Amino acid sequence: MDYHFGLPYYVLAKPCGSSCNLRCSYCYFIDKATGRISDALLEQFIRDYIDSQPTENVLFIWHGGEPMLMGLDFYRRVMSLQRQHGCGRNVDNALQTNGTLLNAEWAQFLHDNRFLVGVSIDGPQPLHDDYRKTPTGQGSWQQVMDGIRLLQSHQVEWNAMATVNRSNVEHPLAFYHFLKSIDCRYIQFTPIVERTSDGGMTPETITPRQWGHFLNTIFDDWVKTDVGEYFVEVFDATLANWCGVEPGICSFAPTCGRAMAMQPNGDVYACDHFVDDAHRLGNIHTDALASMAFSTRQQDFGRAKSASLPPDCRQCSYLFACWGGCPKDRIDHGKNYLCEGYRDFFAHVSPTMDTMRDRWKSGLPVTDTPDNS
């Protein structure tokens, strides 16, 4: 079926739901459904997903919980089905993992099949182990580092999926320098913003001021020598918005809704952060993926990101830079919980971003700005 929308859509496929071998205290997905996707449903998903993409490039994203719990034979089956139903498309795969289950056989498979691997790691050992623990309460850092070294020795492309929490937020340079020390070139910092059942904030949640200070401190270090060498997602997305081009992350875009989440029973939801009855779009047993992705409900969900902005946001001089951030974090009368931190950050980086934008528009490399000297 040809939907004529031109842009790809994405599905975070969760083949074992929220099942995980760790018990990270800040996990937002641990209370969701578990289970394993059936072989028949897996084939239906792969065939439908490839057939309905409007571009030649197709990206599968395997997520969790811990998707490696499915085992290597599952992903060998994935490769076979992708070849069978690929229809000449360029098919790639990304896997997000906590890294503790990696071994040489896994690393060789990931290399041979060109997987991009996102590894969850929260800094040097004392900071990482504060919240990322096994079910018996032991830290997971050493296992993660062993896994990263295996990926590196097998030349697997990987990046860091690093959460910023109440433990590591006060150590921005130790955090950033550690990631550089293990030769991590691509870094995604995700702030922890979670609520308790009574409406308060969880102990792991950072404050807006902490978030602003964290970003500003790392930016000042990064901009001296690391531009073009180390890629920090939030900095790259900020520069993209400064230049008027689409940012690489949905939280900084004016609309969202192009990345759905699928549970192992085939239920599809509007977003990984909105896996609830109100945001269930359907099930691939009965509904085509693209029809859900481009449905009126999903389009309304995506447009609501801008449409629901409060007056303060609409009048903000930095609206173009964040568009209110991720809707999941809008818990302050419709305003992003981290707004104050983002405003501090945008004000702090504005002169450098202006220079980078002007150089980019002139066809000059942004890595040679005066701020980098």
Secondary structure, 3 states (H helix, E strand, C coil): CCCCCCCCCEEEECCCECCCCCCCCCCCCCCCCECCCCHHHHHHHHHHHHHHCCCCEEEEEECCCCHHHHCHHHHHHHHHHHHHHCCCCEEEEEEEECCCCCCHHHHHHHHHCCCEEEEECCCCHHHHCCCCECCCCCECHHHHHHHHHHHHHCCCCEEEEEEECCCCCCCHHHHHHHHHHCCCCEEEEEECCCECCCCCECCCCCCHHHHHHHHHHHHHHHHHHCCCCCEEHHHHHHHHHHHCCCCCCHHHCCCCCCEEEECCCCEEECCCCCCCHHHEEEECCCCCHHHHHCCHHHHHHHHHHHHCCCHHHHCCCCHHHHCCCCHHHEEECCEECCHHHHHHHHHHHHHHHHHHHHHHHCCCCHHHCHHHC
